[in-house]
Amino acid sequence: MGIDLSIDFCKVRCENPFFLSSSVVGSNYEMCAKALKMGWAGVVFKTIGFYIPNEVSPRFDAFEKENTPFIGFKNLEQISDHPLKQNLIWLKKLKEDFPNKVIVASIMGEKEDEWTELAKLVTEAGVDMIECNFSCPQMTSEAMGADVGQNPELVKSYCKAVRKGTNLPIISKMTPNLHNMSIPAIASIEGGANSIAAINTVKSITNIDIDNFIPLPNINGKSSVSGYSGKAVKPIALRFINEIAKNEKLKGIPISGMGGIETYKDAVEFLASGASNLQITTAVMQYGYRIIEDLISGLSLYMEEKGFKKLEDFIGAAVNNVVSADKLDRNYIIYPKFDEDRCIGCGRCYISCFDGGHQAINWISKDRKPVLNRNKCIGCHLCAAVCPINCISSGEILYK
């Protein structure tokens, strides 16, 4: 028996865990069809509704660091700017042309009857699941998006409204722009949702042009707080997914994870954190649909090396390894270990330890060589974090 990447999500069979998330990367038939042909298991079509936005230009900004041109991404897009009738035609055609793929309709209404009507319409179009967008942070209406997702009562009532219009599985997409995601997540399940999707984008201001003091993107002299995505939000996404996976009131509820997934390693981390379905947008915007080949091959090779036959073998494996800070073992020190043969003598470990640590590294100038002072070292591993070639690893353990 070979490696099996298929998974049942909300009782819907998926050939692999990878879906396009609801966004510009899946906003018409042609785009979604191309992605599905390339190997994506499903698409969450760009959010549709009765509301048609008037979008701004430009609407994107990238966040950079040193030689990395794209670690975070800001966007000002709202829901689909295509007419509802056209979007329904595309959804119907996608399911007809790709019967073995999973087509998810993302919907957003401004009041209960709109949510119910949208649910009916997409169900009639033949989609497999419905995702309720309670989390878009840049909607111009307070009756839509992230403002709704922070209100558990509204989330519950809108889920009830959607349930009135469909018998399909309902995914409730959560906003990270709050302290405790479990509260609206539980409310959505009580309202009739079957699954939780997390996270949507984080409210942000990414850059400010210091010549004219206008935040980016510059839209005729002004900008706005809007959603931040990409690799930089992965730690936030994993935190919220762990929170949902550990909540007793959400036990057994399927999680669709997103937020910074670019590589098979990212995918493994999300799966181990409790997600059984994965959604991706920003990496597709940067690298194209072709990343599905790397995701599938990388995940398959990882599973083969670890002896896993199916995804269920390690989904949630990391959940219980996250504990509160008071439960961490504080009775030992792990000293850093320097690989002298690989060290390039750049001195970054020395500078960071002296200026931001415990002055536990001595610098031999003539040899350009770091030497650990164990009498001062507390095992924080700042040196390992800043080493540009990863030649500092965990070494000897000293028990207190």
BELHUHU-V676054 format. One record per residue. N is the residue number from 1. RES is the residue in one small letter. NEAR is the number of other C-alpha atoms within 8 Angstrom. Layout:
<<N,RES,NEAR> <N,RES,NEAR>>
This chain:
<<1,m,3> <2,g,4> <3,i,10> <4,d,7> <5,l,10> <6,s,11> <7,i,13> <8,d,8> <9,f,10> <10,c,8> <11,k,5> <12,v,8> <13,r,8> <14,c,13> <15,e,9> <16,n,10> <17,p,12> <18,f,12> <19,f,13> <20,l,14> <21,s,14> <22,s,14> <23,s,10> <24,v,7> <25,v,13> <26,g,15> <27,s,12> <28,n,9> <29,y,11> <30,e,6> <31,m,10> <32,c,14> <33,a,9> <34,k,8> <35,a,10> <36,l,13> <37,k,7> <38,m,10> <39,g,8> <40,w,13> <41,a,13> <42,g,13> <43,v,15> <44,v,14> <45,f,17> <46,k,15> <47,t,13> <48,i,12> <49,g,12> <50,f,8> <51,y,5> <52,i,10> <53,p,8> <54,n,5> <55,e,9> <56,v,8> <57,s,5> <58,p,7> <59,r,11> <60,f,9> <61,d,11> <62,a,11> <63,f,12> <64,e,10> <65,k,8> <66,e,5> <67,n,5> <68,t,7> <69,p,9> <70,f,9> <71,i,12> <72,g,13> <73,f,13> <74,k,15> <75,n,10> <76,l,11> <77,e,8> <78,q,9> <79,i,11> <80,s,12> <81,d,8> <82,h,7> <83,p,9> <84,l,9> <85,k,6> <86,q,8> <87,n,11> <88,l,11> <89,i,9> <90,w,10> <91,l,16> <92,k,11> <93,k,9> <94,l,13> <95,k,13> <96,e,7> <97,d,6> <98,f,8> <99,p,8> <100,n,4> <101,k,11> <102,v,14> <103,i,14> <104,v,13> <105,a,15> <106,s,14> <107,i,14> <108,m,14> <109,g,12> <110,e,8> <111,k,8> <112,e,10> <113,d,7> <114,e,10> <115,w,15> <116,t,13> <117,e,10> <118,l,14> <119,a,14> <120,k,10> <121,l,9> <122,v,13> <123,t,11> <124,e,7> <125,a,10> <126,g,9> <127,v,15> <128,d,11> <129,m,12> <130,i,15> <131,e,13> <132,c,12> <133,n,13> <134,f,16> <135,s,15> <136,c,14> <137,p,13> <138,q,12> <139,m,11> <140,t,4> <141,s,5> <142,e,8> <143,a,8> <144,m,13> <145,g,15> <146,a,14> <147,d,12> <148,v,14> <149,g,14> <150,q,10> <151,n,9> <152,p,13> <153,e,8> <154,l,9> <155,v,15> <156,k,15> <157,s,10> <158,y,12> <159,c,15> <160,k,10> <161,a,12> <162,v,13> <163,r,14> <164,k,7> <165,g,11> <166,t,9> <167,n,5> <168,l,8> <169,p,11> <170,i,13> <171,i,13> <172,s,16> <173,k,14> <174,m,16> <175,t,18> <176,p,15> <177,n,8> <178,l,7> <179,h,5> <180,n,5> <181,m,13> <182,s,9> <183,i,8> <184,p,15> <185,a,13> <186,i,10> <187,a,12> <188,s,14> <189,i,12> <190,e,8> <191,g,13> <192,g,11> <193,a,14> <194,n,12> <195,s,14> <196,i,14> <197,a,12> <198,a,16> <199,i,14> <200,n,13> <201,t,13> <202,v,13> <203,k,10> <204,s,9> <205,i,11> <206,t,11> <207,n,8> <208,i,9> <209,d,9> <210,i,6> <211,d,4> <212,n,5> <213,f,7> <214,i,11> <215,p,13> <216,l,12> <217,p,9> <218,n,10> <219,i,11> <220,n,4> <221,g,6> <222,k,8> <223,s,10> <224,s,6> <225,v,8> <226,s,13> <227,g,14> <228,y,14> <229,s,15> <230,g,14> <231,k,11> <232,a,9> <233,v,13> <234,k,11> <235,p,7> <236,i,9> <237,a,15> <238,l,11> <239,r,8> <240,f,12> <241,i,16> <242,n,12> <243,e,10> <244,i,11> <245,a,13> <246,k,10> <247,n,9> <248,e,5> <249,k,5> <250,l,10> <251,k,8> <252,g,4> <253,i,8> <254,p,11> <255,i,14> <256,s,13> <257,g,15> <258,m,15> <259,g,17> <260,g,15> <261,i,13> <262,e,9> <263,t,9> <264,y,11> <265,k,8> <266,d,10> <267,a,13> <268,v,9> <269,e,9> <270,f,14> <271,l,13> <272,a,13> <273,s,15> <274,g,15> <275,a,15> <276,s,13> <277,n,13> <278,l,13> <279,q,13> <280,i,15> <281,t,12> <282,t,10> <283,a,13> <284,v,12> <285,m,8> <286,q,6> <287,y,8> <288,g,8> <289,y,8> <290,r,9> <291,i,10> <292,i,11> <293,e,9> <294,d,10> <295,l,11> <296,i,10> <297,s,8> <298,g,11> <299,l,12> <300,s,10> <301,l,8> <302,y,8> <303,m,12> <304,e,10> <305,e,7> <306,k,6> <307,g,6> <308,f,11> <309,k,11> <310,k,10> <311,l,11> <312,e,6> <313,d,7> <314,f,9> <315,i,12> <316,g,11> <317,a,9> <318,a,9> <319,v,12> <320,n,7> <321,n,5> <322,v,7> <323,v,7> <324,s,6> <325,a,5> <326,d,4> <327,k,6> <328,l,7> <329,d,5> <330,r,4> <331,n,6> <332,y,9> <333,i,10> <334,i,10> <335,y,14> <336,p,13> <337,k,9> <338,f,8> <339,d,8> <340,e,6> <341,d,4> <342,r,6> <343,c,11> <344,i,4> <345,g,7> <346,c,6> <347,g,10> <348,r,9> <349,c,13> <350,y,13> <351,i,9> <352,s,12> <353,c,14> <354,f,11> <355,d,7> <356,g,7> <357,g,9> <358,h,9> <359,q,11> <360,a,13> <361,i,13> <362,n,10> <363,w,10> <364,i,9> <365,s,6> <366,k,5> <367,d,5> <368,r,10> <369,k,12> <370,p,12> <371,v,8> <372,l,8> <373,n,9> <374,r,8> <375,n,5> <376,k,8> <377,c,13> <378,i,8> <379,g,8> <380,c,5> <381,h,8> <382,l,10> <383,c,13> <384,a,12> <385,a,7> <386,v,9> <387,c,11> <388,p,4> <389,i,5> <390,n,8> <391,c,10> <392,i,11> <393,s,9> <394,s,8> <395,g,8> <396,e,8> <397,i,8> <398,l,8> <399,y,6> <400,k,5>>
